[in-house]
Amino acid sequence: WKDVAIVVMYSQPDADLLDLSFQAVSSCAYLEDDIRVVNIKSIKAVVGMVPHKPTLPSGVVENRFFLVEKPGLDIATFGVPYEGPGAQDDEDDDDEENMDDIE
């Protein structure tokens, strides 16, 4: 298990939605039975697959995932407060009031 990653696979994007969105919305289905082990040197990019529930052009409403390239830390923390080492304590924000005493 050296130098490998486990990846989950998704379907090709819905072609009609991709066309209607001018190639902006790549909405894919999760392929729960397709999990692969790959050599990390074969990974060319890391993307985010964000859950959504669109109404497809066919009229079908289903749970899908849309592709986000180069996701940043801003989406990595959606609704999940970080409480580990180095987390900013809310009490630290009160120090600004004490800055007036220094001047």
C-alpha distances in whole Angstrom, upper triangle without the diagonal:
4,7,6,9,10,14,17,20,23,27,29,31,34,37,40,39,37,40,43,41,41,37,37,35,32,32,29,28,25,23,22,21,19,15,13,9,10,10,11,14,15,16,20,21,20,23,24,25,28,30,33,36,38,41,40,43,43,44,41,39,36,33,31,29,30,28,28,27,27,27,28,28,31,29,26,29,31,33,30,32,30,31,28,29,31,32,36,38,41,44,43,45,48,48,50,53,53,53,56,58,56,58
4,6,9,12,15,19,21,25,28,29,32,35,37,41,39,37,41,43,41,41,37,36,35,32,33,30,30,27,25,24,23,21,18,15,11,11,9,9,11,14,15,18,20,19,22,24,26,29,31,34,37,39,42,41,44,44,45,42,41,37,34,32,30,30,28,28,27,25,26,27,27,30,29,26,29,31,33,31,32,30,31,28,28,30,32,35,38,41,43,42,44,47,47,48,52,52,51,55,56,55,57
4,7,10,13,17,19,23,26,27,29,33,35,38,37,34,38,40,38,38,34,33,32,29,30,28,28,25,24,23,23,20,17,14,10,9,6,6,8,10,11,15,16,16,19,21,23,26,29,32,35,37,40,39,41,42,43,40,39,36,33,30,27,28,25,25,23,22,23,24,24,28,26,24,27,29,31,29,31,28,30,27,27,29,30,34,37,39,42,41,42,45,45,47,50,50,50,53,54,53,55
4,7,10,13,16,19,22,24,26,30,32,35,34,32,35,37,35,35,32,31,30,27,27,24,24,21,20,20,19,16,13,10,6,5,5,5,8,9,10,14,15,14,17,19,20,24,26,29,32,34,37,35,38,39,40,37,36,32,29,27,24,25,23,23,22,21,22,23,24,27,25,22,25,27,30,28,29,28,29,27,28,29,30,34,36,39,42,41,42,46,46,47,50,51,50,54,55,54,55
4,6,10,13,16,19,21,23,27,29,32,30,29,32,34,32,32,29,28,26,23,24,21,21,18,17,17,17,14,10,8,6,5,6,6,10,10,9,12,13,12,14,15,17,20,22,25,28,30,33,32,35,35,36,34,32,29,26,23,21,21,19,20,19,18,18,20,21,24,22,19,22,24,26,24,26,25,27,25,26,27,28,31,34,37,39,39,40,43,44,45,48,49,48,52,53,52,54
4,7,10,14,17,19,21,25,27,30,29,27,31,33,31,32,28,27,25,22,22,19,18,15,14,13,13,11,7,6,5,6,9,9,13,12,11,14,14,12,14,15,15,18,20,23,26,28,31,30,33,33,34,31,29,26,23,21,18,20,18,19,19,19,19,21,21,24,21,19,22,23,25,23,26,25,27,25,27,29,29,32,35,37,40,39,40,44,44,45,49,50,49,53,54,53,55
4,7,10,13,16,18,21,23,26,25,24,27,29,27,28,24,24,22,18,18,15,15,12,11,11,11,9,6,5,6,7,10,10,13,12,10,13,12,10,11,12,12,15,17,20,22,24,27,26,29,29,30,27,26,22,20,17,15,16,15,16,16,17,17,19,20,22,19,18,21,22,24,23,26,25,27,26,28,29,29,32,35,37,40,39,40,44,44,45,48,50,49,52,54,53,55
4,7,10,13,15,18,21,24,22,21,25,27,25,26,23,22,20,16,15,12,11,8,7,7,9,6,5,6,9,11,14,14,17,15,13,15,14,12,12,12,10,13,14,17,19,21,24,23,26,26,27,24,23,19,16,14,12,14,13,15,16,18,17,20,21,22,19,18,21,21,23,22,26,25,28,27,30,31,30,33,36,37,41,40,41,44,45,46,49,51,50,53,55,55,56
4,7,10,12,15,17,20,20,19,22,24,23,24,20,20,18,14,13,10,9,7,6,8,9,6,6,8,11,12,15,16,18,15,13,15,14,13,12,12,10,14,14,17,18,20,22,20,23,23,24,22,21,17,15,13,11,13,12,15,16,18,18,21,23,24,20,20,23,23,25,25,28,28,31,31,33,34,33,36,38,40,43,43,43,46,48,48,51,53,52,55,58,57,58
4,7,9,11,14,17,16,15,19,20,19,21,17,17,14,11,10,6,6,5,5,8,10,8,10,11,15,15,19,19,20,18,16,16,15,14,12,12,9,12,12,14,15,16,18,17,19,20,21,18,17,14,12,9,8,10,10,13,15,17,17,21,23,23,20,20,23,22,24,25,28,29,32,32,34,35,34,36,39,40,43,43,43,46,48,48,51,53,52,55,58,57,58
4,6,8,11,14,14,13,16,18,18,19,16,16,14,10,9,5,5,6,7,10,12,10,12,14,17,18,21,21,23,20,18,18,17,16,14,14,12,14,14,15,15,15,17,15,17,17,19,16,16,14,13,10,10,11,11,15,16,20,20,23,26,26,22,23,26,25,27,28,31,32,35,35,38,38,37,39,42,43,46,46,46,49,51,51,54,56,55,58,60,60,61
4,7,8,12,12,10,13,16,15,16,13,14,12,8,8,6,8,10,10,14,15,13,15,16,20,19,22,22,23,20,18,18,17,17,15,15,13,15,15,16,16,16,17,14,16,16,18,17,17,15,15,11,11,11,11,14,15,19,20,24,26,26,23,24,27,26,29,29,33,34,37,37,39,40,39,41,43,44,48,47,47,50,52,51,54,56,56,58,61,60,61
4,6,9,8,7,10,12,12,13,10,11,8,5,5,5,8,11,12,16,18,16,18,19,22,22,25,24,25,22,20,19,17,17,14,14,12,13,14,13,14,13,14,11,13,14,16,15,15,13,13,10,9,8,9,13,14,18,18,22,25,24,21,23,26,24,27,28,32,33,36,37,39,39,38,39,42,42,46,46,45,48,50,49,52,54,54,56,59,58,59
4,6,6,6,9,10,11,12,10,12,9,7,6,6,9,12,14,17,19,18,21,22,25,25,28,28,29,26,24,23,21,21,18,17,14,15,14,13,13,11,11,8,9,10,12,11,12,12,13,10,11,10,12,15,17,21,21,25,27,27,23,25,28,26,28,30,33,35,38,39,42,42,40,41,44,44,48,48,46,50,52,51,54,56,55,58,61,60,61
4,6,5,6,9,10,11,9,11,10,8,9,10,12,16,17,21,22,21,23,25,28,27,30,29,30,27,25,23,22,22,19,19,17,18,18,17,16,14,14,10,10,11,14,14,15,15,16,14,14,13,14,17,18,22,23,27,29,29,26,28,30,28,31,33,36,38,41,42,44,44,43,44,47,47,50,50,49,52,54,53,56,58,57,60,63,62,63
4,5,5,6,9,10,10,12,10,10,10,12,14,18,19,23,25,24,26,28,31,31,33,33,33,30,28,27,25,25,22,21,19,19,19,17,16,12,11,8,6,8,11,12,14,15,16,14,15,14,16,19,20,24,25,28,31,30,27,29,31,29,31,34,37,39,42,43,46,46,44,45,47,47,51,51,49,52,54,53,56,58,58,60,63,63,63
4,5,5,6,9,8,9,7,8,7,10,13,16,19,22,24,23,25,27,30,30,32,32,32,29,27,25,23,23,19,19,16,16,15,13,13,10,9,7,6,9,11,12,12,13,14,12,13,11,13,16,18,21,22,25,27,26,23,26,28,25,28,30,34,35,39,40,43,42,40,41,44,43,47,47,45,49,50,49,52,55,54,56,59,59,59
4,6,5,6,5,7,5,6,7,10,13,17,19,22,24,23,25,26,29,28,30,29,30,27,24,23,21,20,17,17,15,16,16,15,15,12,13,10,10,13,15,15,16,16,16,13,13,11,11,14,15,19,20,23,26,25,22,25,27,25,28,30,34,35,39,40,42,41,40,41,43,43,47,46,45,48,50,49,52,54,53,55,58,58,58
4,5,5,6,8,9,10,11,14,17,20,22,26,28,26,28,29,32,31,33,32,33,29,27,25,24,24,21,21,19,19,20,18,18,15,15,12,10,13,15,17,18,18,19,17,17,14,15,17,18,22,23,26,29,28,26,28,31,29,32,34,37,39,42,43,45,45,43,44,46,46,50,49,48,51,53,51,54,57,56,58,61,60,60
4,6,8,9,9,11,12,15,18,21,24,27,29,28,30,31,34,33,36,35,35,32,30,28,26,25,22,22,20,19,19,17,17,13,13,10,9,12,14,15,16,18,19,17,17,15,16,18,20,23,24,27,29,28,25,28,30,28,31,33,36,38,42,43,45,44,43,43,46,45,49,48,47,50,51,50,53,55,54,56,59,59,59
4,5,5,6,9,10,14,17,20,23,26,29,27,29,30,33,32,34,32,33,30,27,25,23,23,19,19,17,17,17,15,16,13,13,11,11,14,16,17,17,18,18,16,15,12,13,15,16,20,20,23,26,24,22,25,27,25,28,30,33,35,39,40,42,41,39,40,42,42,45,45,43,46,48,47,49,52,51,53,56,56,55
4,6,8,10,13,16,19,22,25,28,30,28,30,31,33,32,33,32,32,29,27,24,22,23,20,20,19,19,20,19,19,16,17,15,14,17,19,20,20,21,21,19,18,14,14,15,16,20,21,24,27,25,24,27,29,27,30,32,35,37,40,41,43,42,41,41,44,44,47,46,45,48,49,48,51,53,52,54,57,56,56
4,6,7,10,13,17,20,22,25,27,25,26,27,29,28,30,28,28,26,23,21,19,19,16,17,16,17,18,17,18,16,17,15,14,17,19,20,20,20,20,17,15,12,11,13,13,17,18,21,25,24,22,24,27,25,28,30,33,35,38,39,41,40,39,39,42,42,46,45,43,47,48,47,50,52,51,53,56,56,56
4,6,9,13,16,19,22,24,27,25,26,27,29,28,30,28,28,26,23,21,18,18,15,15,14,14,16,15,16,14,16,14,15,18,19,20,19,19,18,15,13,10,9,10,11,15,15,18,21,20,18,21,23,22,25,27,30,31,35,36,38,37,35,36,39,39,42,41,40,43,45,43,46,49,47,50,53,52,52
4,6,9,13,15,18,21,24,22,24,25,27,27,29,27,28,25,23,21,18,17,14,13,12,11,12,11,13,11,13,11,13,16,17,16,15,15,14,11,10,7,7,9,11,15,15,18,21,20,17,20,22,20,23,25,28,30,34,35,37,36,34,35,38,38,41,41,39,43,44,43,46,49,48,50,53,53,53
4,6,10,13,15,18,21,19,20,21,24,23,25,24,25,22,20,18,16,15,12,11,10,10,12,11,13,12,14,12,13,16,17,16,16,14,13,10,8,5,6,9,11,14,15,18,21,20,17,19,22,21,24,25,28,30,33,34,36,36,34,36,38,38,42,42,41,44,46,45,48,50,49,52,54,54,54
4,7,10,13,16,18,17,19,21,24,24,26,25,27,24,21,20,18,17,13,12,9,9,9,9,10,9,11,9,12,13,14,13,12,11,10,6,5,4,7,10,13,16,16,20,22,21,18,19,22,20,22,24,28,29,33,34,36,36,34,36,38,38,42,42,41,44,46,45,48,50,50,52,55,55,55
4,7,9,12,15,14,15,17,20,21,24,23,25,22,20,19,17,16,13,12,9,10,9,10,11,11,13,11,14,15,16,13,13,10,9,6,5,6,8,12,14,17,17,21,23,22,19,20,22,21,23,24,28,29,33,33,36,36,35,36,39,39,43,43,42,45,47,47,50,52,51,54,57,56,57
4,6,9,12,12,14,16,20,21,24,24,26,23,21,21,19,18,15,14,10,11,10,10,11,11,13,12,15,15,16,13,12,9,7,5,6,9,11,14,17,20,19,23,24,24,20,21,23,22,24,25,28,30,33,33,36,37,35,37,39,40,44,44,43,46,48,48,51,53,53,56,58,58,59
4,6,9,9,10,13,17,18,22,22,24,21,19,20,18,16,14,13,9,11,10,11,12,14,16,15,19,18,19,16,15,11,9,7,7,10,12,15,17,20,19,22,23,23,19,19,22,20,22,23,26,27,30,31,34,34,33,35,38,38,42,42,42,45,47,47,50,52,52,55,57,57,58
4,6,6,8,11,15,17,20,21,23,21,19,20,19,18,16,15,12,14,13,15,16,17,19,18,21,20,21,18,17,14,12,10,11,14,14,18,19,22,21,25,26,26,23,22,25,24,26,26,29,30,33,33,35,37,35,38,40,41,45,45,45,48,50,50,53,55,55,58,60,60,61
4,6,7,11,14,17,20,21,24,22,20,22,21,19,18,16,14,15,14,16,17,19,21,20,24,23,23,20,19,15,13,12,13,16,17,19,21,23,22,25,26,27,23,22,24,23,25,24,28,29,31,31,34,35,34,37,39,40,44,44,44,47,49,50,52,54,54,57,59,59,61
4,6,10,13,16,20,21,24,21,20,23,22,21,20,19,17,19,18,20,21,22,24,23,26,25,26,22,22,18,16,15,16,19,19,22,24,26,25,28,29,30,26,25,27,27,28,28,31,31,34,33,36,38,37,40,42,43,47,47,47,50,52,53,55,57,57,60,62,62,64
4,7,10,13,16,18,20,18,17,19,19,18,17,17,15,18,18,20,21,23,25,23,26,25,26,23,23,19,17,16,15,18,17,20,21,23,23,26,27,28,25,24,27,26,28,28,31,31,33,33,35,37,36,39,41,43,46,46,47,50,51,52,55,56,56,59,61,61,62
4,7,10,14,15,18,16,15,18,17,16,16,16,15,18,18,21,23,24,27,26,28,28,29,26,25,21,19,17,16,18,18,20,20,22,22,24,25,27,24,22,25,25,27,26,29,29,31,30,32,34,33,37,39,41,44,44,44,48,49,50,53,54,54,57,59,58,60
4,6,10,12,14,12,12,15,16,15,16,17,16,20,21,24,25,27,29,28,31,31,32,29,28,24,22,20,18,20,19,21,20,21,22,24,25,28,25,23,26,27,29,28,30,30,32,31,32,34,34,37,40,42,45,44,45,49,50,50,53,55,54,58,59,59,60
4,7,9,12,11,11,15,16,15,17,18,18,22,23,26,28,30,33,31,34,34,35,32,31,28,25,23,21,22,21,22,21,22,22,24,25,28,25,23,26,27,30,28,30,29,31,30,31,33,33,36,39,41,44,44,45,48,49,50,53,54,54,57,59,57,59
4,6,8,7,8,12,13,13,16,18,18,22,24,27,29,31,33,32,34,35,36,33,32,29,26,24,22,22,20,21,20,20,21,23,25,27,25,23,26,28,30,29,31,30,32,30,31,33,33,36,39,42,45,44,45,48,49,49,53,54,53,56,58,57,58
4,5,6,7,11,13,14,17,19,21,24,26,30,32,34,36,35,37,38,39,37,36,32,30,27,24,25,22,22,21,20,22,24,25,28,26,24,27,29,32,30,32,31,32,30,31,32,33,36,39,42,45,43,45,48,48,49,52,53,52,56,57,56,57
4,5,5,9,11,11,15,17,19,22,25,28,31,33,36,34,37,38,39,36,35,32,29,26,23,23,20,20,18,17,19,20,22,25,23,21,25,27,29,28,29,28,30,28,28,29,30,33,36,39,41,40,41,45,45,46,49,50,49,52,54,52,54
4,6,8,11,12,16,19,21,25,27,30,33,34,37,36,38,39,40,38,37,34,31,28,25,25,22,21,19,18,20,22,23,26,25,23,27,29,32,30,32,30,33,30,31,31,32,35,39,41,44,42,43,47,46,47,51,51,50,54,55,53,55
4,6,9,11,14,18,19,23,26,28,31,32,35,33,35,36,37,35,35,32,29,26,23,23,20,20,17,17,20,22,24,26,25,24,27,29,32,31,33,31,34,32,33,33,34,37,40,42,45,44,44,48,48,48,52,53,52,55,57,55,56
4,6,8,11,14,16,20,22,25,28,29,32,30,32,34,35,33,32,29,26,23,20,19,16,16,14,14,16,18,20,23,21,20,24,25,28,27,29,28,31,29,30,30,31,33,37,39,42,40,41,45,45,45,49,50,48,52,54,52,53
4,7,10,14,16,19,22,25,28,28,31,29,31,33,34,33,32,29,27,23,20,19,15,15,12,12,15,17,19,22,21,20,24,25,29,28,30,29,32,30,31,31,31,34,37,39,42,40,41,44,44,45,48,49,48,51,53,51,52
4,6,10,13,16,19,22,25,26,28,27,29,31,32,31,29,27,24,21,17,16,12,11,8,8,11,13,16,18,17,16,20,21,25,24,27,26,29,28,28,28,28,31,34,36,39,37,37,41,41,41,45,46,45,48,50,49,50
4,7,10,13,16,19,23,24,27,26,28,30,31,29,27,25,22,19,15,14,10,9,7,7,8,11,13,15,14,13,17,18,21,21,23,22,25,24,26,25,25,28,31,33,36,35,35,38,39,39,42,44,43,46,48,47,48
4,7,10,13,16,19,20,23,22,25,27,27,26,24,21,19,15,12,10,7,6,5,6,6,10,12,14,11,12,15,16,19,19,22,22,25,25,26,26,26,28,31,32,35,34,34,38,39,38,42,43,42,45,48,47,48
4,6,10,12,16,17,21,21,23,25,26,24,21,19,16,13,9,8,6,5,6,8,6,9,11,12,9,9,13,13,16,16,19,19,23,23,25,25,24,26,29,30,33,32,32,36,37,37,40,42,41,44,46,46,47
4,7,9,13,14,18,17,20,22,22,20,18,15,12,9,5,5,5,6,9,11,9,13,14,14,11,11,14,13,16,17,20,21,24,25,27,27,26,28,31,31,35,35,34,38,39,39,42,44,44,46,49,48,49
4,7,10,12,16,16,19,21,21,19,16,14,11,8,5,5,7,7,11,12,10,13,14,13,9,11,13,11,14,15,18,20,23,24,27,27,25,27,29,29,33,33,32,36,37,37,40,42,42,44,47,47,48
4,7,10,13,14,18,19,18,16,13,10,7,6,4,7,9,11,14,16,14,16,17,16,12,13,15,12,14,16,19,21,25,26,29,29,27,29,31,31,34,35,34,37,39,39,42,44,44,46,49,49,50
4,6,10,11,15,16,15,13,10,8,6,5,6,7,11,12,16,18,16,19,20,18,14,16,17,14,16,18,22,24,27,29,32,32,30,31,33,32,36,36,35,38,41,40,43,45,45,47,50,50,51
4,7,9,13,14,12,10,7,5,5,6,8,10,13,16,19,22,20,22,23,21,18,20,21,18,19,21,25,27,30,32,35,35,33,34,36,35,39,40,38,41,44,43,45,48,48,50,53,53,54
4,6,9,11,9,8,6,6,7,7,9,10,14,16,19,22,21,24,25,23,20,22,23,20,21,24,27,30,33,35,38,38,35,36,38,38,41,42,40,43,46,45,47,50,50,52,55,55,56
4,7,8,6,6,4,7,9,10,13,13,17,19,22,26,24,27,29,27,23,26,27,24,25,28,31,34,37,39,42,42,39,40,42,41,45,45,44,47,49,48,50,53,53,55,58,58,59
4,5,5,5,6,8,11,10,12,13,16,19,22,25,24,27,29,28,24,27,28,25,27,29,33,35,39,40,43,43,41,42,44,43,47,47,46,49,51,50,52,55,55,57,60,60,61
4,5,7,9,12,14,14,16,15,18,21,24,27,27,30,32,30,27,30,31,28,30,33,36,39,42,43,46,46,44,45,47,46,50,50,48,52,54,53,55,58,57,59,62,62,63
4,6,9,11,14,14,17,17,20,23,26,30,29,32,34,33,30,32,33,30,32,34,38,40,44,45,48,48,46,47,49,48,52,52,51,54,56,55,58,61,60,62,65,65,66
4,6,10,13,14,17,18,21,24,27,30,29,32,34,32,29,31,32,29,30,33,37,39,42,44,47,47,45,46,47,47,50,51,49,52,55,54,56,59,59,61,64,64,64
4,6,10,11,15,16,19,22,26,29,28,31,32,31,27,29,30,27,29,31,34,37,40,42,45,45,43,44,46,45,49,49,48,51,53,53,55,58,58,60,63,63,64
4,7,9,13,14,18,21,24,27,26,28,30,28,24,26,27,24,25,27,31,33,36,38,41,42,39,41,42,41,45,46,45,47,50,50,52,54,54,56,59,60,60
4,6,10,12,16,19,22,25,24,26,27,26,22,24,25,22,23,25,29,31,34,35,39,39,37,38,40,40,43,44,43,46,49,48,50,53,53,56,58,58,59
4,7,10,14,16,20,22,21,23,24,23,19,20,21,19,20,22,25,27,30,32,35,36,33,35,37,37,40,41,40,43,45,45,48,50,50,53,55,55,57
4,7,10,13,16,19,18,21,22,21,18,19,20,18,20,21,25,27,30,31,34,35,33,34,36,36,40,41,40,43,45,45,47,50,50,52,55,55,56
4,7,9,13,16,14,17,19,18,14,16,18,16,18,19,23,25,28,29,31,32,30,32,34,34,38,38,37,41,42,42,45,47,47,49,52,52,53
4,7,10,13,12,15,18,17,13,15,18,16,19,20,24,25,28,29,32,32,30,31,34,34,38,38,37,40,42,41,44,46,46,48,51,51,51
4,6,10,10,13,16,16,13,14,17,16,19,21,24,25,28,29,31,30,29,31,33,34,38,37,36,40,41,41,43,46,45,47,50,49,50
4,7,6,10,13,12,10,12,15,14,18,19,22,22,26,26,28,28,26,28,31,31,35,34,33,37,38,37,40,42,41,44,47,46,47
4,6,9,13,13,11,13,16,16,20,21,23,23,27,27,28,28,27,28,31,32,36,34,34,37,38,38,41,43,41,44,47,46,46
4,6,10,11,10,11,15,16,19,20,22,21,25,25,26,25,24,25,29,30,33,32,31,35,35,35,38,40,39,41,44,43,43
4,7,8,7,8,11,12,16,16,18,18,22,22,23,22,21,23,26,27,30,29,28,32,33,32,36,37,36,39,42,41,42
4,5,6,7,9,11,15,15,16,16,19,19,20,19,18,19,23,23,27,25,25,29,29,29,32,34,33,36,38,37,38
4,5,5,7,9,12,12,13,12,16,16,17,15,14,16,19,20,23,22,22,25,26,26,29,31,30,33,35,34,36
4,6,6,7,10,11,12,12,16,17,19,17,15,16,19,19,23,22,21,24,25,25,28,30,29,32,35,34,35
4,5,5,9,10,12,13,17,18,20,19,17,18,21,21,25,24,24,27,29,28,31,33,33,36,38,38,39
4,6,9,8,11,11,14,15,17,17,15,17,19,20,24,23,23,27,28,28,31,33,33,36,38,37,39
4,6,5,7,8,12,13,15,15,13,14,16,17,21,20,20,24,25,26,28,30,30,33,35,35,36
4,6,8,10,14,16,19,18,16,17,18,18,22,22,22,25,27,27,29,32,32,34,37,37,38
4,6,10,13,15,18,18,15,16,17,17,20,21,21,24,26,26,28,31,31,34,36,36,38
4,6,9,12,15,15,12,14,15,16,19,20,20,23,25,26,28,30,31,34,35,36,37
4,6,9,12,12,9,10,12,12,16,16,17,20,22,23,25,27,27,30,32,32,34
4,6,9,9,6,9,10,12,15,15,16,20,21,22,25,26,27,30,31,31,33
4,7,8,6,8,9,11,14,14,16,19,20,22,24,25,26,30,31,31,33
4,6,6,9,11,14,16,16,18,21,21,24,26,26,27,31,32,31,34
4,6,9,11,14,16,15,17,20,20,23,25,25,26,29,30,29,32
4,6,9,12,14,12,15,18,17,19,22,22,23,26,27,26,29
4,6,9,12,11,13,16,16,18,21,21,22,25,26,26,28
4,6,9,7,9,12,13,14,17,18,18,22,23,23,25
4,5,6,8,10,11,13,16,16,18,21,22,22,24
4,5,6,8,10,12,13,15,16,19,20,21,23
4,5,6,8,10,11,12,14,17,18,19,21
4,5,6,8,10,11,12,15,16,16,19
4,5,6,8,10,11,14,15,16,18
4,5,6,7,10,12,13,14,17
4,5,5,7,10,11,11,14
4,5,5,8,10,10,12
4,5,6,8,10,12
4,5,6,7,10
4,5,5,7
4,5,6
4,6
4
